[in-house]
């Protein structure tokens, strides 16, 4: 990874006039924080990396954003950081339209150096367990059709909970009653053949 990426030079050059000096300043401060920092472009935005993402910046028409990757891990006694990790692309410091909207160089350098140590440690972010999905009720008309087809009923009972849910979600997503009825008829055919809903996506 190059320390200075020409793609970021081009990104800054085509940015709005108000944003150019701010972007240049952020870039200078990040590199001042550590000679280990490299540059790249991800999702169309300038990224600063060292053993993983450190921070990123993005210019818009009337403001720009500058955010730290996984900012929740950073020690921030002055509470300068804003938003959640998922909102880092939009900026850890709100909408920036002038130099005055940025924290001090010392604060930014401190955050960069913290992030470098975090990346060096190799500690992975602990993923929060996803919330369990609410149980979907069995539609009465579908239940009646299943009970009238012993083969389909037997196959359906053998499906995993996720396999059963695929069909119930498919019915619930129908935008009209006519579409829903057609889906239920099609489902009965597939289930009679022992096919789960995702089978549909594996065929031409």
C-alpha positions in Angstrom: 0.0 0.0 0.0 1.4 3.4 -1.0 2.0 6.0 1.6 0.6 8.6 -0.8 -2.0 7.4 -3.3 -2.4 9.4 -6.5 -6.1 8.6 -6.5 -6.5 10.6 -3.3 -4.7 13.5 -5.0 -7.3 13.3 -7.8 -10.1 13.0 -5.3 -9.1 16.2 -3.5 -8.5 18.0 -6.8 -12.1 17.4 -7.9 -13.7 18.2 -4.6 -15.5 21.5 -3.8 -13.2 24.5 -3.2 -14.1 24.8 0.4 -13.3 21.1 1.0 -9.8 21.0 -0.6 -7.8 22.7 2.2 -9.7 20.7 4.9 -9.0 17.4 3.1 -5.3 18.3 2.7 -5.1 19.3 6.3 -6.6 16.0 7.5 -4.3 14.1 5.2 -1.3 15.9 6.6 -2.3 15.4 10.2 -2.9 11.7 9.7 0.5 11.1 8.2 2.1 13.3 10.9 0.6 10.9 13.5 2.6 8.0 12.1 4.9 7.2 9.2 3.3 3.7 9.1 0.0 5.0 7.6 -0.8 4.1 4.0 -3.5 5.4 1.7 -6.0 3.6 -0.4 -9.5 4.1 -1.8 -12.5 2.0 -0.7 -16.1 2.5 -1.7 -15.0 5.6 -3.6 -13.6 7.3 -0.4 -10.0 8.0 0.7 -9.0 5.6 3.5 -6.0 5.7 5.7 -4.8 2.2 6.7 -2.3 0.4 8.9 -2.9 -3.3 9.4 -6.5 -2.5 8.7 -8.6 0.6 8.3 -7.7 3.5 10.6 -9.9 6.4 9.3 -11.6 7.7 6.2 -12.8 11.0 4.7 -15.4 12.0 2.2 -16.3 15.3 0.5 -19.8 16.3 -0.4 -21.2 19.5 -2.0 -21.6 21.5 1.2 -19.7 19.6 3.8 -17.3 16.7 4.4 -17.1 13.8 6.8 -14.0 12.4 8.6 -14.5 9.2 10.6 -12.5 6.6 12.5 -13.0 3.0 11.9 -14.6 1.3 14.9 -14.4 4.6 16.8 -16.2 2.9 19.8 -12.9 1.3 20.7 -11.1 4.7 21.1 -10.5 6.4 24.4 -12.3 9.7 24.1 -12.4 11.5 27.5 -13.4 14.8 25.9 -16.2 13.1 24.1 -15.2 14.5 20.7 -16.4 11.5 18.7 -20.0 11.4 17.5 -22.3 8.7 16.1 -22.0 4.9 16.0 -19.4 2.7 14.3 -21.9 2.1 11.5 -22.1 5.9 10.9 -18.3 6.4 10.7 -18.5 6.9 6.9 -20.7 9.9 7.5 -18.1 11.2 10.0 -17.1 10.9 13.6 -17.2 14.7 14.0 -20.5 15.7 12.4 -20.8 17.8 9.3 -17.5 19.6 8.6 -17.6 22.7 6.5 -14.5 24.6 7.9 -11.3 24.0 9.8 -13.2 25.1 13.0 -15.3 22.0 12.9 -12.3 19.8 13.4 -10.8 18.9 16.8 -7.3 20.0 17.5 -4.4 18.4 15.6 -3.2 16.9 18.9 -6.6 15.2 19.4 -6.7 13.8 15.9 -3.1 12.5 16.2 -4.0 10.8 19.5 -7.0 9.0 17.9 -4.9 7.9 14.9 -2.2 6.5 17.2 -4.7 4.7 19.3 -6.2 3.1 16.2 -2.8 2.0 15.1 -2.2 0.2 18.4 -5.7 -1.4 18.2 -4.9 -2.7 14.7 -1.5 -3.9 15.8 -3.1 -5.9 18.7 -5.1 -7.9 16.2 -8.1 -7.9 18.5 -11.2 -8.6 16.5 -14.4 -6.7 17.1 -16.9 -8.9 19.0 -20.0 -9.2 16.9 -23.2 -8.6 18.7 -25.6 -11.5 18.4 -28.4 -10.8 16.0 -31.8 -10.4 17.5 -34.0 -13.5 17.0 -36.6 -13.1 14.3 -40.2 -12.9 15.4 -42.1 -16.1 14.8 -44.4 -16.0 11.7 -47.8 -17.5 12.1 -48.9 -20.3 9.8 -51.5 -18.9 7.4 -54.8 -20.8 7.8 -55.3 -21.4 4.1 -51.7 -22.7 3.6 -52.1 -25.0 6.7 -55.4 -26.3 5.2 -53.7 -27.1 1.9 -50.8 -28.8 3.6 -53.1 -31.0 5.7 -54.9 -32.0 2.5 -51.6 -33.2 0.9 -49.9 -35.9 3.1 -46.7 -35.9 1.0 -46.3 -32.1 1.2 -47.2 -32.1 4.9 -44.6 -34.8 5.6 -41.9 -33.0 3.7 -42.7 -29.6 5.3 -42.4 -31.1 8.8 -38.9 -32.3 7.9 -37.7 -28.8 6.9 -35.5 -26.9 9.3 -37.0 -23.8 11.0 -35.3 -21.5 8.5 -36.6 -23.6 5.6 -40.1 -23.3 6.8 -39.7 -19.6 7.5 -38.5 -19.0 3.9 -41.9 -20.0 2.6 -43.9 -18.0 5.3 -41.8 -14.9 4.6 -42.4 -15.3 0.9 -46.2 -15.4 1.4 -46.0 -12.4 3.7 -44.1 -10.3 1.2 -46.8 -10.7 -1.5 -48.2 -7.2 -2.4 -51.6 -8.5 -3.4 -53.9 -11.4 -2.4 -53.8 -12.8 -5.9 -49.9 -12.9 -5.8 -50.1 -14.5 -2.3 -52.5 -17.2 -3.5 -50.2 -18.0 -6.5 -47.2 -18.3 -4.2 -49.0 -20.7 -1.9 -50.0 -22.9 -4.8 -46.4 -22.8 -6.1 -45.1 -23.6 -2.6 -47.3 -26.6 -2.3 -45.9 -28.0 -5.6 -42.3 -27.4 -4.5 -42.9 -28.8 -1.0 -44.5 -31.9 -2.5 -41.2 -32.4 -4.3 -39.2 -31.9 -1.1 -37.8 -28.5 -2.2 -37.1 -25.7 0.3 -37.7 -22.1 -0.8 -34.0 -21.4 -1.5 -34.0 -24.1 -4.1 -35.7 -21.6 -6.5 -32.6 -19.5 -6.5 -30.3 -22.3 -7.5 -32.0 -23.2 -10.7 -31.8 -21.3 -14.1 
